[in-house]
């Protein structure tokens, strides 16, 4: 262990040896991982601020204290996950990491290179991180078409639909194996499992999930069982997980990577929420919020910008106290009508913690907008520190640092 300084406080950081450290996460190339929605309004409303002011989600005291020792710019940087191509670290992505503008990365694009090359990339990412601020590395390793890392050292993971048909206990065991492969390559965080329920009669009209066999099944109970097993297996391997795409993409027809998606079925009490409840109960570390519009919950804005969904439904109703992560807000067509700065501000104002941005070129604008927003009121300042503390807690779970 090496001791670094965060702000004016010592921070013990576990250093992963010999080239196995941070890697990236992924924003699916052509496959659907994000959901799109109509152009939102330019700024958070007073309703957003009011909703967030009532939010009080506990963050582990040591991690909160570490976060409060950071500068506002450092705190804001912890709230971003930037895209890094699996083919190598570009100069733009390197600068973002070196400057501390993004405390996490997501590996983008499919790689056939195998574990050794990915481990080399994650080690390079780790080496670019500022002293005392280790980088969390994530990837989309769901299975089937959304298996970003392939080649020697990585299993050929079946589709989620096939995983959902495995006998009891087998998915947990397999997920543990897949998780160990990720850890060996320096990846800490799998942006999976998909908790979306696609009704059987909508399988082929559901562009982002059903058409690609990304769902574990067509019934909430079946999906819930698989979500729990996948989550527990990854947990056994020491890999963080994220339930997606809250509150559920199973009823939409549009892939949010490419257009605006709208759901007029899911409510606060809908059965589609059952797999998310089950995954939260199994200890999922984060929940990824969709960028579709759910008209029966909040018809005015995308889920990622909605306090009714991020705060009232996810936090208060489902009792989730982990990291609320966005679907991609960098390259996704669903949010193309909103300025990059406002995408960040509206997500954090709604109660989100960690924003995925596939485009490093947008980081300066997003970071500046976030720090400006945080300085506008004591409530916003507290929100920034709260989310930074929650992300540091996530990094502690990954073994990257100690908050004690």
C-alpha positions as CSV (number, residue, x, y, z in Angstrom):
1,X,0.0,0.0,0.0
2,X,1.1,3.5,-0.7
3,X,-0.1,6.6,1.1
4,X,-1.3,9.5,-1.0
5,X,-2.9,12.8,-0.1
6,X,-6.3,13.9,-1.0
7,X,-6.8,17.5,-0.3
8,X,-5.2,17.8,3.1
9,X,-6.1,14.3,4.2
10,X,-4.0,11.1,3.9
11,X,-5.5,8.5,1.6
12,X,-4.4,4.9,1.6
13,X,-4.6,3.5,-1.8
14,X,-4.1,-0.1,-2.7
15,X,-1.9,-0.3,-5.7
16,X,-2.6,-3.2,-8.1
17,X,0.6,-4.7,-9.3
18,X,2.2,-5.2,-12.7
19,X,-0.1,-3.9,-15.2
20,X,-3.5,-5.0,-13.8
21,X,-5.2,-1.8,-12.7
22,X,-7.8,0.4,-14.3
23,X,-9.5,-0.5,-17.5
24,X,-12.5,1.0,-19.1
25,X,-16.2,0.7,-19.3
26,X,-18.3,0.8,-22.4
27,X,-20.9,2.6,-24.2
28,X,-22.2,0.1,-26.6
29,X,-21.2,0.7,-30.2
30,X,-24.2,-0.3,-32.3
31,X,-26.0,-2.3,-29.7
32,X,-28.5,-0.6,-27.5
33,X,-27.4,0.4,-24.1
34,X,-28.6,3.9,-23.8
35,X,-32.1,5.1,-24.2
36,X,-33.2,8.2,-26.0
37,X,-35.8,10.8,-25.3
38,X,-37.2,14.1,-26.3
39,X,-35.3,17.3,-26.0
40,X,-35.5,18.4,-22.3
41,X,-35.8,21.9,-21.0
42,X,-32.7,23.9,-20.6
43,X,-32.4,24.2,-16.8
44,X,-33.5,22.3,-13.7
45,X,-36.8,23.6,-12.4
46,X,-37.5,24.7,-8.8
47,X,-39.2,21.4,-8.4
48,X,-35.9,19.7,-9.0
49,X,-34.2,21.7,-6.3
50,X,-37.0,21.1,-3.9
51,X,-36.9,17.4,-4.4
52,X,-33.1,17.2,-4.0
53,X,-33.1,19.3,-0.8
54,X,-35.3,16.7,0.9
55,X,-32.9,13.9,-0.1
56,X,-30.8,12.5,2.7
57,X,-29.0,9.3,1.6
58,X,-26.3,8.2,4.0
59,X,-22.8,8.0,2.8
60,X,-20.1,6.2,4.9
61,X,-18.7,8.8,7.2
62,X,-15.0,8.2,6.3
63,X,-15.7,8.5,2.5
64,X,-17.8,11.6,3.1
65,X,-14.9,13.2,5.1
66,X,-12.5,12.3,2.3
67,X,-14.7,13.9,-0.2
68,X,-15.0,17.1,1.8
69,X,-11.2,17.3,1.9
70,X,-11.2,17.6,-1.9
71,X,-11.4,20.9,-3.8
72,X,-14.7,21.5,-5.6
73,X,-13.0,20.7,-8.9
74,X,-11.7,17.4,-7.5
75,X,-15.1,16.6,-6.1
76,X,-16.7,17.2,-9.5
77,X,-14.1,15.1,-11.3
78,X,-15.1,12.1,-9.2
79,X,-18.6,12.4,-10.6
80,X,-17.6,11.6,-14.2
81,X,-16.8,8.4,-16.1
82,X,-15.2,9.1,-19.4
83,X,-15.0,6.9,-22.4
84,X,-11.7,5.3,-23.4
85,X,-11.3,3.2,-26.5
86,X,-10.3,-0.4,-26.0
87,X,-7.7,0.1,-28.8
88,X,-5.6,2.5,-26.7
89,X,-5.5,5.7,-24.6
90,X,-5.9,8.8,-26.8
91,X,-4.2,12.1,-25.9
92,X,-7.6,13.7,-25.2
93,X,-8.6,10.9,-22.8
94,X,-5.2,10.9,-21.2
95,X,-5.5,14.6,-20.5
96,X,-8.9,14.2,-18.9
97,X,-7.6,11.5,-16.6
98,X,-4.3,13.4,-15.8
99,X,-6.2,16.5,-14.9
100,X,-8.6,14.7,-12.6
101,X,-11.6,15.8,-14.7
102,X,-12.9,12.2,-14.7
103,X,-12.3,9.8,-11.8
104,X,-13.6,6.8,-13.7
105,X,-13.4,5.4,-17.2
106,X,-15.5,3.2,-19.3
107,X,-14.0,1.0,-22.1
108,X,-15.7,1.7,-25.4
109,X,-15.8,-0.6,-28.4
110,X,-15.3,-4.3,-28.8
111,X,-11.9,-5.8,-28.4
112,X,-10.7,-9.2,-29.5
113,X,-7.2,-8.6,-28.2
114,X,-7.5,-10.6,-25.0
115,X,-6.7,-10.1,-21.3
116,X,-3.0,-9.3,-21.5
117,X,-3.5,-6.3,-23.8
118,X,-6.5,-5.0,-21.8
119,X,-4.4,-5.3,-18.6
120,X,-1.7,-3.2,-20.3
121,X,-4.3,-0.5,-21.2
122,X,-5.7,-0.5,-17.7
123,X,-2.3,-0.1,-16.2
124,X,-1.6,2.8,-18.5
125,X,-4.9,4.4,-17.4
126,X,-4.0,3.9,-13.7
127,X,-0.6,5.4,-14.3
128,X,-2.2,8.6,-15.8
129,X,-4.3,9.2,-12.7
130,X,-3.4,12.1,-10.4
131,X,-1.7,11.3,-7.2
132,X,-4.2,10.2,-4.6
133,X,-7.1,9.9,-6.9
134,X,-7.2,6.3,-8.3
135,X,-9.3,5.6,-11.4
136,X,-12.2,3.2,-11.4
137,X,-12.5,1.1,-14.6
138,X,-15.7,-0.2,-16.0
139,X,-16.9,-2.1,-19.0
140,X,-20.2,-3.6,-20.5
141,X,-19.6,-7.3,-20.2
142,X,-23.2,-8.6,-20.3
143,X,-22.8,-11.5,-22.8
144,X,-23.9,-12.1,-26.3
145,X,-23.5,-9.1,-28.6
146,X,-22.7,-6.9,-25.6
147,X,-19.5,-8.6,-24.7
148,X,-16.9,-5.9,-25.1
149,X,-13.8,-7.9,-24.1
150,X,-13.0,-11.1,-26.0
151,X,-10.0,-13.1,-26.9
152,X,-7.5,-15.1,-24.8
153,X,-8.3,-14.8,-21.1
154,X,-12.0,-13.9,-21.6
155,X,-14.9,-16.4,-21.8
156,X,-17.3,-16.6,-24.6
157,X,-20.3,-15.3,-22.6
158,X,-23.7,-16.4,-23.9
159,X,-26.6,-13.9,-24.3
160,X,-28.5,-13.0,-21.2
161,X,-31.5,-14.9,-22.6
162,X,-29.5,-18.1,-22.5
163,X,-28.1,-17.2,-19.1
164,X,-31.6,-16.9,-17.8
165,X,-32.3,-20.6,-18.7
166,X,-29.4,-22.0,-16.7
167,X,-30.3,-24.2,-13.7
168,X,-30.3,-22.6,-10.3
169,X,-26.8,-21.7,-9.1
170,X,-25.1,-22.1,-12.4
171,X,-25.4,-18.4,-13.5
172,X,-23.9,-17.4,-10.1
173,X,-20.9,-19.7,-10.6
174,X,-20.4,-18.6,-14.2
175,X,-20.7,-14.9,-13.3
176,X,-18.0,-15.4,-10.7
177,X,-15.7,-16.8,-13.3
178,X,-16.4,-13.9,-15.7
179,X,-15.8,-11.4,-12.9
180,X,-12.4,-13.0,-12.0
181,X,-11.4,-12.6,-15.7
182,X,-12.3,-8.9,-15.5
183,X,-10.3,-8.4,-12.3
184,X,-7.3,-10.1,-13.9
185,X,-7.5,-7.6,-16.7
186,X,-7.7,-4.6,-14.3
187,X,-11.4,-4.0,-14.7
188,X,-13.3,-3.2,-11.4
189,X,-16.8,-2.6,-12.6
190,X,-19.2,-4.5,-14.9
191,X,-22.1,-2.3,-16.1
192,X,-24.4,-5.2,-15.9
193,X,-26.8,-7.0,-15.3
194,X,-29.7,-5.9,-17.5
195,X,-32.8,-5.8,-15.2
196,X,-35.2,-4.9,-18.0
197,X,-38.3,-7.1,-18.5
198,X,-39.3,-7.4,-22.2
199,X,-42.8,-8.9,-22.6
200,X,-42.8,-11.9,-24.8
201,X,-45.0,-10.3,-27.4
202,X,-42.6,-7.3,-27.6
203,X,-39.4,-9.2,-28.1
204,X,-38.8,-8.2,-31.7
205,X,-40.2,-4.7,-31.5
206,X,-38.0,-3.8,-28.5
207,X,-34.9,-2.5,-30.3
208,X,-32.5,-1.9,-27.4
209,X,-33.0,-5.1,-25.4
210,X,-35.3,-7.8,-26.7
211,X,-34.0,-7.8,-30.3
212,X,-30.5,-8.3,-29.0
213,X,-31.4,-11.0,-26.4
214,X,-30.1,-8.8,-23.6
215,X,-32.9,-9.7,-21.3
216,X,-32.8,-12.7,-18.9
217,X,-36.4,-13.5,-19.7
218,X,-39.9,-12.2,-20.3
219,X,-41.3,-12.5,-16.7
220,X,-40.4,-10.3,-13.7
221,X,-39.8,-13.3,-11.5
222,X,-37.5,-15.1,-14.0
223,X,-35.5,-11.9,-14.6
224,X,-35.3,-11.2,-10.9
225,X,-33.7,-14.6,-10.2
226,X,-31.1,-14.2,-12.8
227,X,-30.3,-10.6,-11.8
228,X,-29.7,-11.8,-8.2
229,X,-27.4,-14.7,-9.4
230,X,-25.4,-12.5,-11.7
231,X,-25.0,-9.8,-9.1
232,X,-23.9,-12.3,-6.4
233,X,-21.5,-14.1,-8.8
234,X,-19.8,-10.8,-9.7
235,X,-19.7,-9.9,-6.0
236,X,-17.9,-13.1,-5.2
237,X,-15.2,-12.2,-7.8
238,X,-14.8,-8.7,-6.3
239,X,-16.4,-6.9,-9.3
240,X,-18.9,-4.1,-8.9
241,X,-22.3,-4.3,-10.7
242,X,-24.9,-1.9,-12.0
243,X,-28.6,-2.7,-12.6
244,X,-29.9,-1.2,-15.8
245,X,-31.8,0.6,-17.3
246,X,-33.9,2.0,-14.6
247,X,-36.9,2.1,-14.4
248,X,-36.9,-0.4,-17.3
249,X,-36.5,-0.4,-21.1
250,X,-38.6,-3.4,-21.8
251,X,-41.6,-1.6,-23.3
252,X,-39.9,0.9,-25.6
253,X,-39.4,0.5,-29.4
254,X,-36.6,2.9,-30.0
255,X,-32.9,2.3,-29.2
256,X,-31.9,5.4,-27.2
257,X,-28.4,5.4,-28.8
258,X,-30.1,6.6,-32.0
259,X,-33.3,8.4,-31.1
260,X,-35.9,9.4,-28.5
261,X,-37.6,6.6,-26.6
262,X,-40.8,6.9,-24.7
263,X,-42.5,4.5,-22.3
264,X,-46.2,4.9,-21.5
265,X,-46.6,1.6,-19.5
266,X,-44.3,1.6,-16.4
267,X,-45.6,3.2,-13.2
268,X,-44.1,3.5,-9.7
269,X,-45.8,0.2,-8.9
270,X,-45.2,-1.7,-12.1
271,X,-44.0,-5.3,-12.0
272,X,-41.1,-4.2,-14.2
273,X,-39.5,-2.8,-11.1
274,X,-39.3,-6.2,-9.4
275,X,-35.9,-7.1,-10.8
276,X,-34.4,-3.8,-9.7
277,X,-35.7,-4.4,-6.1
278,X,-34.3,-7.9,-6.2
279,X,-30.9,-6.7,-7.4
280,X,-30.8,-4.0,-4.8
281,X,-31.6,-6.6,-2.2
282,X,-28.7,-8.8,-3.5
283,X,-26.3,-5.9,-3.0
284,X,-25.9,-4.3,-6.4
285,X,-23.5,-1.4,-6.2
286,X,-25.2,1.0,-8.6
287,X,-28.3,1.5,-10.7
288,X,-28.0,2.9,-14.2
289,X,-30.8,5.4,-15.0
290,X,-32.3,5.4,-18.5
291,X,-32.5,8.4,-20.8
292,X,-36.0,7.4,-22.0
293,X,-39.1,9.3,-21.0
294,X,-41.5,7.5,-18.7
295,X,-44.8,9.4,-19.2
296,X,-46.7,7.8,-16.4
297,X,-44.0,8.8,-13.9
298,X,-42.6,12.1,-15.3
299,X,-43.9,13.1,-18.8
300,X,-41.8,16.2,-18.9
301,X,-38.2,14.9,-19.1
302,X,-35.9,12.0,-19.5
303,X,-35.5,9.7,-16.5
304,X,-31.8,10.8,-16.1
305,X,-33.1,14.3,-15.5
306,X,-36.1,13.5,-13.4
307,X,-36.1,13.9,-9.6
308,X,-39.3,12.0,-9.6
309,X,-37.4,8.9,-10.9
310,X,-33.9,9.3,-9.5
311,X,-34.8,10.6,-6.1
312,X,-38.5,9.9,-5.3
313,X,-38.7,6.4,-7.0
314,X,-35.2,5.0,-6.8
315,X,-33.9,6.5,-3.6
316,X,-37.0,7.0,-1.5
317,X,-39.4,4.4,-2.7
318,X,-37.0,1.5,-3.5
319,X,-34.6,2.6,-0.7
320,X,-31.5,2.5,-2.8
321,X,-28.5,4.2,-1.2
322,X,-25.7,3.2,-3.6
323,X,-24.5,5.0,-6.7
324,X,-27.0,6.3,-9.2
325,X,-25.2,6.2,-12.6
326,X,-26.4,7.7,-15.9
327,X,-26.6,6.0,-19.2
328,X,-24.3,7.7,-21.7
329,X,-24.9,11.5,-21.7
330,X,-22.0,12.2,-24.1
331,X,-22.7,10.6,-27.5
332,X,-26.3,9.3,-27.1
333,X,-28.8,10.9,-29.6
334,X,-31.4,11.0,-26.9
335,X,-29.8,14.0,-25.1
336,X,-28.4,15.7,-28.2
337,X,-30.8,18.6,-27.8
338,X,-29.4,19.6,-24.4
339,X,-26.0,21.3,-24.0
340,X,-23.3,19.1,-22.4
341,X,-23.1,21.4,-19.4
342,X,-26.9,21.2,-18.8
343,X,-26.8,17.4,-19.2
344,X,-24.5,17.3,-16.2
345,X,-26.2,19.9,-14.1
346,X,-29.7,18.4,-14.6
347,X,-28.5,14.8,-13.8
348,X,-26.8,15.9,-10.6
349,X,-29.7,18.1,-9.6
350,X,-32.1,15.2,-10.0
351,X,-30.0,13.2,-7.5
352,X,-27.5,11.4,-9.8
353,X,-24.0,10.5,-8.7
354,X,-21.9,9.3,-11.6
355,X,-22.3,10.5,-15.2
356,X,-21.1,8.5,-18.1
357,X,-19.7,10.6,-20.9
358,X,-18.5,8.7,-24.0
359,X,-16.9,11.8,-25.5
360,X,-13.8,13.2,-23.8
361,X,-14.1,16.5,-25.8
362,X,-17.1,17.4,-23.7
363,X,-15.5,17.1,-20.3
364,X,-14.3,20.7,-19.9
365,X,-17.8,22.1,-20.5
366,X,-19.5,19.5,-18.2
367,X,-17.0,20.0,-15.4
368,X,-17.2,23.8,-15.5
369,X,-21.0,23.7,-15.5
370,X,-21.0,21.3,-12.5
371,X,-18.6,23.4,-10.4
372,X,-20.5,26.6,-11.2
373,X,-23.8,24.9,-10.3
374,X,-22.4,23.6,-7.0
375,X,-21.2,27.0,-6.0
376,X,-24.7,28.6,-6.5
377,X,-26.1,27.4,-3.1
378,X,-25.1,25.5,0.1
379,X,-27.6,22.8,-1.0
380,X,-25.8,22.3,-4.3
381,X,-22.4,22.3,-2.6
382,X,-23.6,19.6,-0.2
383,X,-25.0,17.6,-3.1
384,X,-21.6,17.6,-4.8
385,X,-19.8,16.4,-1.7
386,X,-22.4,13.8,-1.1
387,X,-22.1,12.3,-4.5
388,X,-18.3,12.5,-4.4
389,X,-18.4,10.6,-1.1
390,X,-20.6,7.9,-2.6
391,X,-18.3,7.4,-5.6
392,X,-15.3,7.2,-3.2
393,X,-17.2,4.6,-1.3
394,X,-17.6,2.7,-4.6
395,X,-13.8,2.9,-5.1
396,X,-13.3,1.6,-1.6
397,X,-15.5,-1.4,-2.4
398,X,-13.3,-2.0,-5.5
399,X,-10.2,-2.1,-3.3
400,X,-8.8,1.1,-4.8
401,X,-8.7,3.2,-1.6
402,X,-9.5,3.1,2.1
403,X,-11.8,5.7,3.6
404,X,-10.9,4.8,7.2
